[in-house]
């Protein structure tokens, strides 16, 4: 209930504040503003962006929570298994090919750059799963190592592509990779909502299996859990959540690490609570971070990934210092 109220307040704050003069008062009481113009700004510009930020934040934190359960590592984040690298490569290739920009090449609610990024994420997901699966069994250690190697490869390839980009293209690439919530329409929000909420719901229904996985694979098997099925579906759905988020917003760091880790400290290891609370907490965090990114240097705008790193990094170090749980997993 508390996190739901926090999310509601965050959304109201996001609607109330921005570069224009319109605020929540003008939305609720049209006579207080300039009528239709103010309402259009709030409903057609700010509201889709705020909802998009909530969906992206929720997707990244749930992906982080289930990856921490899969890897039995509280320091795992959504980007650790390499899918974000594939999405980043797709996004960069779209910029170099002149494909992208809001509304350019729209399909399924996504523009050309977003589609390229999501296809890159899907390609990385398939490749990493094939490499990490041997004789029908997915090794967590092989999966983690494959993800690390793919991230290193994708980083090197992105640096090469940046070196051949024009100055204008380089600006677009850097801004997208630093993480940003684009101003878009309700079509993109609807597509993201369907994919993200469906994946989150399925992962929530597997919460008991994740609780059993905290005992280790052997312990979970003794409790009747199909460990291979859980590992495979967790990797696929967590990677899809990450791919959807990165294809739209780029690399928004720390949120998928800090929020689920903090909630695990507060709520404990029960994933029946952890998964929905991670979604609500991550959604609230990114909505507020995007609010700061939009307003702190008006009329300019910061990448939201800068805000999440500046806030999340020091706070996470504080948690590690005070709770001393950096190498524990429950």
C-alpha positions in Angstrom: 0.0 0.0 0.0 2.8 2.4 0.9 4.6 1.8 -2.4 1.4 2.2 -4.4 0.8 5.5 -2.7 4.4 6.5 -3.4 3.9 5.6 -7.1 0.7 7.6 -7.3 2.4 10.7 -5.7 5.3 10.3 -8.1 3.0 10.2 -11.1 1.2 13.3 -9.9 4.5 15.1 -9.3 5.6 14.1 -12.8 2.4 15.6 -14.3 2.6 18.7 -12.2 6.1 19.7 -13.1 7.9 20.3 -16.4 9.3 22.9 -18.7 5.9 24.5 -19.5 3.6 26.4 -17.3 0.9 23.8 -17.1 0.4 21.9 -13.8 -1.9 19.5 -12.1 -4.2 22.4 -11.0 -4.8 23.3 -14.6 -5.7 19.6 -15.4 -8.2 19.3 -12.6 -9.5 22.8 -12.9 -9.4 23.9 -16.6 -10.6 27.4 -15.8 -7.3 28.0 -13.9 -5.2 27.7 -17.0 -5.5 28.4 -20.7 -8.0 25.6 -21.3 -7.4 23.1 -24.0 -3.7 24.0 -24.6 -2.7 23.2 -21.1 -4.7 20.0 -20.9 -3.2 18.9 -24.2 0.3 19.4 -22.8 -0.5 17.4 -19.7 -2.4 14.6 -21.3 -0.6 14.2 -24.6 3.0 15.1 -23.6 3.6 14.6 -19.9 1.3 11.7 -19.2 2.7 9.3 -21.8 6.2 10.1 -20.7 5.4 9.6 -17.0 3.7 6.3 -17.7 6.6 5.2 -19.9 9.0 6.0 -17.1 7.0 3.9 -14.7 6.9 0.9 -17.0 10.6 1.1 -17.7 11.5 1.5 -14.1 9.3 -1.4 -13.1 10.6 -3.7 -15.8 14.3 -3.1 -14.9 13.8 -3.6 -11.2 11.7 -6.8 -11.7 14.4 -8.1 -14.1 17.0 -7.3 -11.5 15.1 -9.1 -8.7 14.6 -12.3 -10.7 18.2 -12.3 -12.0 19.4 -11.9 -8.4 17.3 -15.0 -7.6 18.5 -16.9 -10.7 22.2 -16.2 -10.0 21.9 -16.2 -6.2 23.8 -13.0 -6.2 22.4 -9.8 -4.6 24.7 -7.7 -6.8 23.3 -8.9 -10.1 21.5 -6.3 -12.3 19.4 -6.5 -15.5 22.4 -5.9 -17.7 24.7 -8.6 -16.3 23.6 -11.3 -18.8 24.4 -9.4 -22.0 21.0 -8.7 -23.6 21.5 -4.9 -23.0 24.6 -5.1 -25.1 22.6 -6.5 -28.0 20.0 -3.8 -27.7 22.7 -1.1 -27.6 24.3 -2.4 -30.7 20.9 -2.4 -32.5 20.3 1.2 -31.4 23.7 2.4 -32.5 23.3 0.7 -35.9 19.9 2.4 -36.4 21.4 5.8 -35.7 24.3 5.2 -38.2 21.8 4.0 -40.8 19.7 7.2 -40.3 16.8 5.2 -38.9 15.2 6.6 -35.8 13.7 9.7 -34.2 10.3 9.8 -32.7 7.7 8.7 -35.1 10.2 7.5 -37.8 9.4 4.2 -39.2 6.7 3.5 -36.6 5.6 -0.2 -36.2 3.9 -1.8 -33.3 4.1 1.5 -31.5 7.9 1.6 -31.7 10.0 3.8 -34.0 12.9 2.5 -36.1 15.6 2.9 -33.5 13.5 1.2 -30.9 12.8 -1.7 -33.2 16.4 -2.1 -34.2 17.4 -2.1 -30.5 14.7 -4.7 -29.6 15.8 -7.0 -32.5 19.4 -6.6 -31.2 18.2 -7.7 -27.7 16.3 -10.7 -29.2 19.4 -11.7 -31.2 21.6 -11.5 -28.1 19.1 -13.5 -26.0 19.0 -16.3 -28.5 22.7 -16.4 -28.9 23.5 -16.3 -25.2 20.9 -19.0 -24.4 22.3 -21.3 -27.1 25.9 -20.9 -25.8 24.9 -21.4 -22.2 22.8 -24.5 -22.8 24.7 -27.8 -23.0 22.9 -31.1 -23.3 19.6 -29.5 -22.4 20.9 -28.0 -19.2 21.6 -24.3 -18.6 24.5 -23.6 -16.4 24.2 -20.5 -14.3 28.0 -20.0 -14.3 28.2 -20.5 -18.1 25.3 -18.1 -18.5 27.0 -15.4 -16.3 30.4 -15.8 -18.1 28.7 -15.7 -21.5 26.9 -12.5 -20.6 30.1 -10.9 -19.4 32.0 -11.8 -22.5 29.1 -10.6 -24.8 28.9 -7.3 -22.8 32.7 -6.8 -23.4 32.3 -7.6 -27.1 29.3 -5.3 -27.6 31.1 -2.5 -25.7 34.1 -2.8 -28.1 31.9 -2.9 -31.1 30.0 0.2 -29.9 33.2 2.1 -29.4 34.2 1.2 -33.0 30.9 2.3 -34.4 31.2 5.6 -32.4 34.6 6.2 -34.0 33.0 6.2 -37.5 29.9 8.2 -36.6 29.5 11.9 -37.5 29.3 14.5 -34.7 25.5 14.6 -34.9 25.2 10.9 -34.8 27.7 10.7 -32.0 25.6 13.0 -29.9 22.5 10.9 -30.5 24.4 7.7 -29.7 25.9 9.0 -26.4 22.6 10.5 -25.2 20.7 7.2 -25.9 23.3 5.0 -24.3 23.4 7.2 -21.1 19.6 6.5 -20.7 16.7 8.7 -21.4 12.9 8.5 -21.3 11.6 9.7 -24.7 8.6 11.8 -25.2 6.3 9.5 -27.1 2.7 8.7 -27.7 0.2 6.3 -26.1 0.9 3.7 -28.8 4.4 3.1 -27.5 3.1 3.1 -23.9 0.4 0.5 -24.8 2.9 -1.8 -26.5 5.3 -1.6 -23.6 2.5 -2.1 -21.1 1.3 -5.3 -22.7 4.7 -6.9 -22.9 6.1 -5.7 -19.6 3.0 -6.4 -17.5 2.5 -9.8 -19.0 6.1 -10.8 -18.2 5.9 -9.4 -14.7 2.7 -11.2 -14.0 4.2 -14.5 -15.1 7.3 -14.0 -13.1 5.2 -13.2 -10.0 3.3 -16.5 -10.5 6.7 -18.2 -10.2 7.5 -16.5 -6.9 7.3 -19.8 -4.9 9.9 -21.4 -7.2 12.2 -18.4 -6.6 11.8 -18.8 -2.9 12.8 -22.5 -3.3 15.8 -21.5 -5.5 17.3 -19.6 -2.6 18.1 -23.0 -1.2 20.2 -23.8 -4.2 19.4 -25.9 -7.2 19.6 -29.2 -5.3 17.4 -28.0 -2.5 14.9 -26.6 -5.0 14.8 -29.9 -6.9 14.1 -31.8 -3.6 11.1 -29.5 -3.1 9.7 -30.5 -6.5 10.8 -27.5 -8.5 11.7 -28.0 -12.2 14.9 -26.1 -11.9 15.8 -26.1 -15.6 12.4 -24.8 -16.6 12.7 -22.0 -14.0 16.2 -21.0 -15.1 15.3 -20.9 -18.7 12.1 -19.0 -18.4 13.6 -16.6 -15.9 16.5 -15.8 -18.3 14.1 -15.4 -21.3 11.5 -13.2 -19.5 14.0 -11.2 -17.5 15.9 -10.6 -20.7 12.8 -9.6 -22.6 12.0 -7.1 -19.8 15.5 -5.7 -20.1 15.4 -5.6 -23.9 12.1 -3.8 -24.0 13.3 -1.2 -21.4 16.7 -0.7 -23.1 15.2 -0.5 -26.6 13.1 2.5 -25.6 15.2 4.2 -22.9 18.8 3.1 -23.4 21.0 2.1 -20.5 19.4 3.4 -17.3 21.9 2.1 -14.8 21.7 1.2 -11.1 17.9 1.2 -10.8 17.7 -2.6 -11.4 20.5 -3.2 -8.9 19.7 -0.7 -6.1 15.9 -1.0 -5.8 15.5 -4.8 -5.6 18.5 -5.1 -3.3 17.2 -2.4 -0.9 13.7 -4.0 -0.9 15.3 -7.4 -0.2 16.9 -5.9 2.9 13.6 -4.4 4.1 11.1 -7.1 3.1 13.2 -10.2 3.2 13.7 -12.9 0.5 10.0 -13.7 -0.1 9.5 -13.1 -3.8 5.7 -13.0 -3.4 6.3 -9.6 -1.9 9.6 -8.8 -3.5 8.5 -8.9 -7.2 5.4 -6.7 -7.0 7.2 -4.3 -4.6 10.2 -4.1 -6.9 7.9 -3.1 -9.8 6.2 -0.4 -7.7 9.5 0.8 -6.2 11.3 0.9 -9.5 8.4 2.7 -11.3 8.4 5.4 -8.6 12.2 5.8 -8.6 12.4 6.3 -12.4 9.4 8.6 -12.5 11.1 10.9 -9.9 14.5 10.5 -11.6 13.0 11.6 -14.9 11.3 14.5 -13.2 14.7 15.7 -12.0 16.2 15.1 -15.4 13.6 17.3 -17.1 13.8 20.2 -14.7 17.2 20.4 -13.1 18.8 22.3 -16.0 15.9 24.0 -17.7 15.4 24.6 -20.6 17.9 21.7 -21.2 17.5 18.1 -20.1 19.8 15.6 -18.5 19.9 11.9 -19.5 17.9 10.1 -16.8 20.8 7.6 -16.5 22.9 10.4 -15.0 20.3 11.0 -12.3 19.9 7.3 -11.4 23.7 6.8 -11.2 24.3 10.0 -9.1 21.5 8.9 -6.7 21.8 5.2 -6.8 25.5 4.7 -6.7 26.3 6.5 -3.4 23.1 5.2 -1.8 24.0 1.6 -2.7 27.5 2.1 -1.2 25.9 3.4 1.9 23.7 0.2 2.1 26.7 -2.0 1.7 28.6 -0.1 4.4 25.8 -0.1 7.0 24.2 -3.5 6.4 27.3 -5.4 5.3 25.3 -7.7 3.1 27.3 -7.4 -0.1 28.3 -11.1 -0.2 25.2 -12.6 1.3 22.1 -14.0 -0.4 18.9 -15.1 1.3 
